[in-house]
Amino acid sequence: MTATEFSATDVRIERWFRSLTRAGQVIVKDGRLALLTSYGREIDSAPLSAVTTLRPWFLADDSTVARVNGVHYRLTMGQRSRRPGGAAPVRRFLEALRGGGEDAAVPYGHRELRTPTP
């Protein structure tokens, strides 16, 4: 399988009520997800198989929630431009996660759909 790659800058990364960075980076490379600050310092990283994502109905189109190592992060992409079509980076991000990890959750409303574990 080829490595699915994704990179986004100027991403607001929040740990629910606490903003970690307003100009961070999200990178999907070599089967891993990395959340970085604007200075390039790693906030968190994990293999794609350990990352789950969902799109709650109450979030804007340019936001998603990612669970990395048991911690929920709210990612807002394209927050500086705020143009119509701001959901495009989020859509590409979700596609990169689904394509790279066999066990990635499929976003559906406010629930996570996973395959049952034996």
C-alpha positions as CSV (number, residue, x, y, z in Angstrom):
1,M,0.0,0.0,0.0
2,T,1.3,3.4,-0.8
3,A,1.6,6.0,1.9
4,T,-1.3,8.5,1.9
5,E,0.0,11.9,2.6
6,F,-1.8,15.0,3.9
7,S,-0.5,18.3,5.2
8,A,-2.3,21.4,6.4
9,T,-1.0,24.6,8.0
10,D,-2.8,27.3,9.9
11,V,-4.8,24.7,11.8
12,R,-6.4,25.7,15.2
13,I,-5.8,22.7,17.5
14,E,-7.8,22.6,20.7
15,R,-8.0,20.1,23.5
16,W,-11.7,20.9,23.9
17,F,-11.8,24.1,26.0
18,R,-8.1,24.8,25.8
19,S,-6.5,26.2,22.7
20,L,-3.1,24.7,22.1
21,T,-2.2,26.6,18.9
22,R,-4.0,28.8,16.4
23,A,-1.5,28.2,13.6
24,G,-0.6,24.6,14.0
25,Q,0.1,21.8,11.4
26,V,-1.5,18.5,10.8
27,I,0.6,16.0,8.9
28,V,-0.3,12.5,7.8
29,K,2.8,10.7,6.5
30,D,4.2,7.2,6.5
31,G,1.1,5.8,8.3
32,R,1.3,8.3,11.2
33,L,-0.6,11.4,12.2
34,A,1.3,14.2,13.8
35,L,-0.1,17.4,15.4
36,L,2.5,20.2,15.5
37,T,2.6,23.7,16.9
38,S,3.4,26.7,14.8
39,Y,7.0,26.3,15.8
40,G,7.1,22.7,14.7
41,R,7.1,21.2,18.2
42,E,5.1,17.9,18.4
43,I,1.8,18.1,20.4
44,D,0.9,14.5,19.8
45,S,1.4,11.7,17.2
46,A,0.1,8.2,16.7
47,P,-0.1,5.5,14.0
48,L,-3.2,5.9,11.8
49,S,-4.7,2.6,13.1
50,A,-4.9,4.2,16.6
51,V,-6.6,7.4,15.4
52,T,-10.3,7.8,15.2
53,T,-12.2,10.8,13.8
54,L,-15.7,12.0,13.8
55,R,-17.7,15.0,12.6
56,P,-20.2,16.1,15.2
57,W,-23.3,17.8,13.8
58,F,-22.8,20.9,15.9
59,L,-19.3,21.7,14.5
60,A,-18.7,23.9,11.5
61,D,-17.9,22.4,8.1
62,D,-14.2,23.3,8.6
63,S,-13.8,21.4,11.9
64,T,-13.4,17.8,13.0
65,V,-12.6,15.9,16.2
66,A,-9.7,13.5,16.2
67,R,-9.0,11.1,19.1
68,V,-5.2,10.5,19.3
69,N,-3.8,8.4,22.1
70,G,-7.1,8.7,24.0
71,V,-7.1,12.5,23.9
72,H,-9.8,14.4,21.9
73,Y,-8.5,17.2,19.7
74,R,-10.7,19.6,17.9
75,L,-9.1,20.6,14.5
76,T,-10.3,23.7,12.7
77,M,-8.7,23.9,9.2
78,G,-8.8,26.9,7.0
79,Q,-9.8,29.2,9.8
80,R,-7.8,32.1,8.5
81,S,-9.4,32.2,5.1
82,R,-13.0,31.5,6.1
83,R,-14.1,31.1,2.5
84,P,-16.9,29.1,1.1
85,G,-15.7,25.6,0.6
86,G,-13.7,25.6,3.8
87,A,-14.7,22.0,4.3
88,A,-12.3,20.8,1.6
89,P,-9.2,20.4,3.8
90,V,-11.2,18.5,6.4
91,R,-12.7,16.2,3.7
92,R,-9.2,15.5,2.4
93,F,-7.9,14.9,5.9
94,L,-10.7,12.4,6.6
95,E,-10.0,10.6,3.3
96,A,-6.3,10.4,4.1
97,L,-7.1,8.8,7.5
98,R,-9.6,6.3,6.0
99,G,-7.2,5.4,3.2
100,G,-4.2,4.9,5.4
101,G,-5.5,3.1,8.4
102,E,-7.6,-0.1,8.1
103,D,-9.1,0.4,11.5
104,A,-10.0,4.1,11.2
105,A,-13.5,5.0,12.4
106,V,-15.9,6.2,9.8
107,P,-17.5,9.5,10.7
108,Y,-21.3,9.5,10.9
109,G,-23.1,12.2,12.7
110,H,-22.0,12.2,16.3
111,R,-21.3,8.5,16.6
112,E,-18.2,6.4,15.8
113,L,-18.8,3.3,13.7
114,R,-16.2,0.6,14.2
115,T,-15.9,-3.1,13.4
116,P,-16.7,-5.3,16.4
117,T,-13.7,-6.7,18.2
118,P,-13.6,-10.5,18.6
